[in-house]
Each structure stands twice: as C-alpha cells, then as structure tokens.
Amino acid sequence: MVGLMDHKLLLSIAFAAGTLFAQAPQTIITGLQAPQRLLLTPRGNFLVTETSMSINAARVSFVSRGGTRRSLFEGLPSGVDVTLAGGGGPTAMALKDRTLYLAIGAGDSERRGTAPTSVYNPAGESSPIFSSVLKIQFGSDVDVLAGTFKFTPQIQQQLADGDDVDLSDGAGGTARVSVLCDFPDGVPDANTLYRFSNPYSLVLTPDGGTLYMTDASQDTLVKIDTATGRWRRLLRFPKGQNPTPIGPPVIDAVPTQVRLFGDGLLVTQLTGFPFLKDAARIFTVDIEKRTIAPFFYFLTSAIDVLVRPRAGTRPQFFTLEFSLAQTATPPGPGRLLRWDTAEPVVMSAALPAPVSMVLDEQTNSVIVLTLTGSILEFKL
C-alpha cells in the first residue's frame, strides 16, 4: 500500500485529546426512526436505514438536502433485538449506478440464555431474511424516484425462497429485489452456545464486483462476489485482553465501519464490554495477505472513519466515536475528530450517539447521522 508506513508512523504516536475546535453543526433533519446508516446519493441527497421494535416496520428513507423525508422502502424486516431495548433490521448500504445493496441485521433472531449464553429466539424470528444482503436494481436513478416500494411478509418469503421480486413504487418507479447472500443467523460457539450474525457495514469496490462487509458480532470481515453472491470470511479480528476485573477476561473486537483505503481497507473497532476508554483501534487490512495492523490508536468506541485524499500530501482523516463513556448513566456523548497531522482537531465532543457519516465534497462538509434521529452537517 503506497505510503502506508508513513501514515502509520505518523498516526501511531497520536493522542486523542487533540486541539479543541468545536463548531455548531447545521441540522438537516430530526425525528428519524432509530436510524442506523447514512449514504450520500449522486445528487447530494441521503438514504437512511431506520429500524423499529415493531415487526416489519423498518424502512429506508430518502432525505433531501433541504431536510424533507419520504419512505423509499417500507415494511422491511424488523423486530426487538437481543437487548430487548431496541429494534433490529436494515443496516448498511452500498450504491453503484442504479443498484443498491442493503444489509439486513439479525433482527429478533437472538435471545440471551443463561449467562453467558445466546440462543435462538424461542418465540421464533419474525422474518426469513434476517442476516442477509439484498440486491435492489432500480429502473431509474435513485434521486428521481418519487414513490415508495412496499415489502410484505409474502414478499419476504418469496425472497427467502430464492425468487426475484419486481416492485412498483406507485409513481412510475420500478425495482427488482433479490437476496444476494444469506448468512447463518447463528453459528455454534463453545462459550456462548451460539454466536449470532450482525451484518454491520458494507463497502463496494469501484468496479462494483466485490462487497466487503463487517460482521460486528462474529468479529469478521466478509468478502462478497456481487455477480454470484458467493461469500467467504476473509479474516477474524482477534479479541483483546480485559485488564479490569469487570466483565469477561477477553474483550470482543466488534468491527464496525469498513472503508476502501489505497489497495486495502480501513476497519473501525468499537470493542465490547466494558467499553474501555482509549482501547479502540482503527486497523488497516491487507486484502491479499488477509492480515490486519493497527493504524489509529487511543480511540473509544470507534464507529466510522473517512479518508479524504489530498494532492501532494498525506490524506486527511475523520474519525467518529459513538460514546466516550458508554457505561455511564446516561451514556456520554460521542466525538468527531479531524486528523490533518498527528494531533487531531476536535470538531465536536457533544454528539448524541453518532452512528454513521459521509463526506460531501460538493459542499465541503462532513455529514453525521445520530441514533437519536438527526442528520448534522459540519462545514470544513
């Protein structure tokens, strides 16, 4: 990877306190329904995945740059997640031309057994296409679609049976939907009985031929062929040692966002309980060798990263942390950092549960999505 060692040497000595340069963001929209991921459309609008604790009540929203929302998809799989305190459903997206890839999370397939075990929901799961990636081929560009595509339980079953399903949005728009790949909801685990899937993020190669996906519960990076749907686990992220008497002896890696970086990848790490301060990393991934190496250190609950190439100098990076104190009551806010040199600039240290961000070069801004239902714009 060209210049990787220079970046690593520079950033490995960084400390996360940084220079305070907090700014008040512009609010694009509020009131979104448990939003999960954000995607920038070719014309500068947004797609947002939103989950729900109700069955089959998740959606993908189209949010205009002016802050108006309408449902692009409704009736997507959803249900009460394993914590019994939130909803599970659609998560990550990737878009190329008129094809949208949409990851569906584990939904209500998992429940806690006798500690520390995880078991299948004894009441049964509410959708046959949890833990999958859908391939959606639109008949026109996503920015000009004007209606809403509606899923039903029957459509979900058709997809699970392997059928392609043609949908109409009621306003002249069409979409053909299929299941690109379907992952096991849970796999046997020696310590927890089962370890359930959690498709978390997607990134698409420029040629559109390969998707890379993180599974935050399996601690894996998955490679998916978009032509065939064939997938394989490219690597497993190692657990860390827990230096405290609180929680298990080892800490799950919990890989979150994956981004393209040179001829490899960057992957952020949330880390598992007890969510230690400064314990999260951002890793580089050598795809050919199937190896990882730390790239950013001293982060807390890292949930996203952006890379902004700059001519004649090192790239600019942005890192997003979900919370600096997840176990506090109430949990502490998250943070957005900008890295021009080894010392970061704090763009905001008061973000309410940020979960996703995009870089908009046309408006020279970073756009942040929060779990509390807002899209915020930070001018650069």
Secondary structure, 3 states (H helix, E strand, C coil): CCCHHHHHHHHCCCCCCCEECCCCCEEEECCCCCEEEEEECCCCCEEEEECCCCCCCEEEEEECCCCCEEEEEEEECCEECCCCCCEECEEEEEEECCEEEEEECCCCCEEECCCCCEEECCCCCCCCCCCEEEEEEECCCHHHCCCCEECCHHHHHHHHCCCCEEEECCCCCEEEEEEEEECCCEEEECCCEEEECCEEEEEECCCCCEEEEEECCCCEEEEEECCCCCEEEEEECCCEECCCCCCCCEECCCEEEEEEECCEEEEEECCCCCCCCCCEEEEEEECCCCEEEEEEEEECCEEEEEEECCCCCCCEEEEEECCCCCCCCCCCCEEEEEECCCCCEEEEEEECCEEEEEEECCCCEEEEEECCCCEEEEEC
